[in-house]
């Protein structure tokens, strides 16, 4: 099998140097308005002596803002004297999507979280994924990737990790989730894990955790506070940043099966019948989809296929067939 080409991305920071560095992951990108242009992805490295390495990312999807807000702030304020080891901060992982305010890249329509392991000779999104796969993930002991609902989903604020075959790795991941101390903590199930950053990190044996913090293509003061406090908690828990974890009460949730998810089967206008965090009984109507092509037609009812609480809902008001309408979760003991 031929060897992979080297990554075209050139970092302007030295990952082996102590101190604070602010720079870029520079990806050459020739285009109409810049023949020898580049995509300049901001990166910060804070390092102090020996210790574990944390890789922190936001903007995996470009319309999710709690992560970038927390991580740009952390990059600006983290004192290297409080660090034992290294913190690598990439606040806007899919930088073209982040600048455009879109889930996927405006350059190639690439969904960063479905592009791993990437390719060094692929699209812009695949080249970024390849750099993380081959250069950044191997450096990390702890990987934390911020998400929220973007423009099309809204979540109760939770930190999450996945159920894994390696129970020791799983235990460490859920310990990081607990340290984050979001209002909710999730044992998460993915409906499509192929090509995910999560999967790439977990297959390397890394401790991986993530979030879903609100949504609607914006942020709220509460969810940004949760993000900023939580990431410092995780770094303190890992022994990378000095200080005690500031724990608050968290409700553990689980997503035990595909019955958690409900999908629209018709286009229309959605009416949410249950608010986020409220209890739901099996068979209860959680949403109605109203036809909008003409008057006089009854709405289509979407019913829960399990009891629990409403963890996510579609956002905003119009849906298309196939859109995720709601996500249920159940309370679990941890």
Secondary structure by P-SEA (a helix, b strand, c coil): cccccccccccccccccccbbbbbbbbbbbccccccccbbbbbbbbbccbbbbbbbbccccccccaaaaaaaaaaaccccccccbbbbbbcccaaaaaaacccccccccccccccccccccccaaaaaaaaaaccccccccbbbbbbccccccccccccccccccaaaaaaaaaaaaaaacccbbbccccccccccaaaaaaaaccbbbbbbccccccccaaaaaaaaaaaaaaaaaaccccccccccbbbbbbbcccccbbbbccccccccccccccccccccccbbbbbcccccbbbbbbbbcccccccbbbcccccccccccbbbbbbbcc
